[in-house]
């Protein structure tokens, strides 16, 4: 799961080859990443572990190089929004 998240947040390098661009276009989108993470959750990982790792990427100093990449925080936020629990609203009428 961590490898998948890191690849998605890192994104495509500016000097990527045509093959890397093709593979990223096919498998690097948010839907494929969520599918792979959901498979890991099905196999035993928990949603809390996913959210904890995403928070670790956001706050830990060992991931500062990753956060410096252009657009990585946007992709991280997009991934967090997919796995945050929905806030339920109750209407009493």
N, C-alpha and C positions, 0 to 999 in steps of 0.2 A: 504494500500500500504506500509506503513512504517513497519508494522509487518512482511510482506513478505520479504522486503528488509533486515531487521535486522536478520531474520532467515537464509536467504541465506548467508549473509556476515559472520555471526557467524560460520556457518558450523556445523559439527557434533562433539559432545564432544568426547574426547578420551575414556571415560568410558561409552559409549552409550550401551543400551541394544540391543538385537537382533531385537526387534520390532522397535526401533528407527532407526537402520541401514536399515531395510527393507523399512520403510516409507521414509527415506531420499533418498535411492536409487531410489525409485519410483517417488517422488514428489520434490526432492531437487535440480534437475538439472537446468541449466540456461534456457532451453527451457520452462519448466513449470513456472519458476519464471517470465519470460518475458510474458508468456501468461496471468498470473494473473495480472501483472502490466498493460498490454494492456487492459484487461477487466476493470480495475479501470479507465484508461484513457477514455475508451468508456463511462463509467458511470459518468464522470464529472471532473475527475482529469486532469491536464494538463501535458504535457511533461516537461514544465519548473518546475513544482512542483517536479517531479521525480528527475530531474537534481539538483535542489536546495537541496533536501533532501540528495542526494548522496554527494554533496559538503559539506553539514553540517556534515555528518558522517566523511568525510575526514579531516575537519578542526576544528570542535568544540571540546572543551576539555571534554565535557560530554561523548563523545564516545571514550575516550582514552583507556579504558579497551577493547573495541571491536577491536580497531586497533592493540592492543598488541597480539591478537590471531594469531597464526601461519597460514598464508595463507589468512587472511581476506582482506588484501589490494589487493591481486591478484584477489579475487572474486569481490571486489568492482570495480576494474578497468575493469574487464570483463563486469560487469553490466553497467558501464558508457559507454563503447564502444557500447553496444546495443542501448542505448537511445540518444547518441549524434547525432545531425543532420549530415547528410552526406555532405562532402565538395564536391561541384560540380566543376568539371573542364570543362572549355570550350576550345575547339580547333577551331581555326579560319583557317581552311584549307579545 
